[in-house]
Structures are given as C-alpha cells and as structure tokens.
Amino acid sequence: MSEFEAPKELLYSKEDEWVRAEGDTYVVGVTDYAQQQLGDVVFVELPEVGAEFAAGDSFGTIESVKAVSDLFCPISGRVTAVNSDLDAAPEKVNQDPYGEAWIIKLEATVDDPCAALLDADGYVAFCAGRG
C-alpha cells in the first residue's frame, strides 16, 4: 500500500470521507487514501444545498478515469454549502484532498455527530487492514 496522509486534526469514516469541525459546521471531503485509489478524478456530483442525509447515506458520486464511486455522508446533517469549484476543477481532489477539495459543509442534525468516526491512527490502521 502506498503512503497517504491522514491529518491528526480530522476524523474519518470507513467509507474514506474526512470530517473537520468548524464550530457548528462540519466540512467533509474524501481522504488522500481514497483519491489515490480512484486515480485521476474527472467529475464530482454535488448534492443540493438544504438536502438532509443520515450518516451512511450516499450524497453524490465521484468519477475517475478508473471508476465511479458513491460519496457517503460521514455524519447526519443538512448541507449548508457545496464546493462548486469542483465542477470546473475536479482534479483538485487529487491535488489537495484536505484543503481546496472539500466537498460539502453540513450542519449536524443529531447530538454527538462524530461519535462513530475514527481518529487518524484508527483510520490508518483500518486502511492497512484492507490488504
């Protein structure tokens, strides 16, 4: 398995999304591990602002030259913003998965929305167990 980044300040889902809490807002994107597995990203389907998702729901898709994959909501919440820059520049997912390539921002709709997420060490261990 190639090396990948998993910043310590983020939380992670087993479906390869990351979450960063910014006050009452939760920023979501795909991990460095995921973008490496996908290869060159050519399209990101974004949800509508205002859409609500439960943790584990598909909220869009990400398409690479190799495959189309679902994006899964890591927490239950309502979409407050989408990164429309990805419409014109989906390759940002490959270039800066933890920065410019955030995908959605959510307002949590449950208490303790991050309880089921992994810390960086847990996520790295989970990825290592994939083989």
C-alpha positions as CSV (number, residue, x, y, z in Angstrom):
1,M,0.0,0.0,0.0
2,S,1.4,3.4,-0.9
3,E,1.8,6.1,1.7
4,F,-1.0,8.5,2.3
5,E,-1.7,11.5,4.5
6,A,-4.2,11.3,7.4
7,P,-4.0,14.6,9.3
8,K,-4.4,14.2,13.0
9,E,-6.9,17.0,13.4
10,L,-9.5,15.3,11.2
11,L,-11.9,12.5,11.8
12,Y,-12.6,9.7,9.3
13,S,-15.3,7.3,8.1
14,K,-14.7,3.7,7.0
15,E,-16.0,4.9,3.6
16,D,-13.0,7.2,3.2
17,E,-14.5,10.6,3.9
18,W,-12.9,13.0,6.3
19,V,-14.7,15.5,8.7
20,R,-13.4,18.7,10.2
21,A,-15.5,20.5,12.8
22,E,-15.5,24.3,12.4
23,G,-17.8,25.5,15.2
24,D,-21.3,24.2,14.4
25,T,-20.3,23.4,10.8
26,Y,-18.8,20.1,9.6
27,V,-16.6,20.2,6.5
28,V,-16.5,16.9,4.5
29,G,-14.2,15.6,1.8
30,V,-12.5,12.4,0.5
31,T,-9.3,11.2,2.0
32,D,-5.9,11.1,0.4
33,Y,-6.2,7.3,0.5
34,A,-9.4,7.4,-1.5
35,Q,-8.1,9.8,-4.1
36,Q,-5.1,7.5,-4.6
37,Q,-7.3,4.5,-5.1
38,L,-9.5,6.4,-7.5
39,G,-6.8,7.8,-9.7
40,D,-7.4,10.9,-11.8
41,V,-10.7,12.4,-10.7
42,V,-12.7,13.8,-13.6
43,F,-16.1,14.6,-12.1
44,V,-17.8,15.2,-8.7
45,E,-21.6,15.1,-8.4
46,L,-22.6,17.5,-5.6
47,P,-25.9,17.5,-3.6
48,E,-28.3,20.4,-3.4
49,V,-27.8,22.9,-0.5
50,G,-30.5,22.1,2.0
51,A,-30.6,18.4,1.4
52,E,-30.5,16.2,4.5
53,F,-28.6,13.0,4.9
54,A,-28.3,10.4,7.6
55,A,-24.8,9.0,8.4
56,G,-24.0,6.4,5.7
57,D,-26.3,7.8,3.1
58,S,-24.9,8.4,-0.4
59,F,-24.8,12.2,-1.1
60,G,-23.2,12.1,-4.5
61,T,-20.7,10.4,-6.7
62,I,-17.1,10.9,-7.6
63,E,-15.9,9.8,-11.0
64,S,-12.3,9.0,-12.0
65,V,-10.7,7.6,-15.2
66,K,-11.0,4.2,-13.4
67,A,-14.4,4.1,-11.7
68,V,-17.5,5.9,-10.4
69,S,-17.9,5.7,-6.6
70,D,-20.6,6.8,-4.2
71,L,-19.8,9.5,-1.7
72,F,-21.2,8.6,1.7
73,C,-22.2,11.1,4.4
74,P,-20.0,10.5,7.4
75,I,-22.4,12.3,9.8
76,S,-26.1,13.0,9.9
77,G,-26.7,16.6,8.7
78,R,-28.1,19.2,6.4
79,V,-26.0,20.5,3.5
80,T,-25.2,24.2,4.1
81,A,-22.6,24.6,1.3
82,V,-21.2,22.7,-1.6
83,N,-17.8,23.3,-3.3
84,S,-18.9,24.4,-6.7
85,D,-15.2,25.0,-7.7
86,L,-15.1,21.2,-8.2
87,D,-17.4,21.5,-11.2
88,A,-14.7,23.2,-13.2
89,A,-11.7,21.7,-11.4
90,P,-12.4,18.1,-10.1
91,E,-8.7,17.4,-10.2
92,K,-8.4,19.4,-7.0
93,V,-9.5,16.2,-5.3
94,N,-6.2,14.7,-6.4
95,Q,-4.1,17.8,-5.7
96,D,-5.4,18.9,-2.3
97,P,-7.9,16.5,-0.8
98,Y,-7.8,18.1,2.7
99,G,-7.9,21.7,1.6
100,E,-9.3,23.2,-1.7
101,A,-11.1,19.9,-2.5
102,W,-13.6,19.9,0.4
103,I,-16.9,18.7,-1.0
104,I,-19.7,19.7,1.3
105,K,-20.4,21.6,4.6
106,L,-23.0,20.2,7.0
107,E,-25.0,21.3,9.9
108,A,-25.4,18.3,12.2
109,T,-28.9,17.1,12.8
110,V,-28.1,14.8,15.7
111,D,-26.2,15.2,19.0
112,D,-22.6,14.0,19.0
113,P,-22.5,13.5,15.2
114,C,-18.9,12.3,15.2
115,A,-19.2,9.5,17.7
116,A,-18.8,6.7,15.1
117,L,-15.9,8.2,13.3
118,L,-12.2,7.1,13.5
119,D,-9.3,9.3,14.6
120,A,-6.3,9.4,12.2
121,D,-4.5,6.5,13.9
122,G,-7.6,4.4,13.7
123,Y,-8.2,5.2,10.1
124,V,-4.6,4.4,9.1
125,A,-4.9,1.1,10.9
126,F,-8.3,0.4,9.1
127,C,-6.7,1.1,5.7
128,A,-3.7,-1.1,6.5
129,G,-6.1,-3.9,7.3
130,R,-7.6,-3.8,3.8
131,G,-4.6,-5.6,2.4
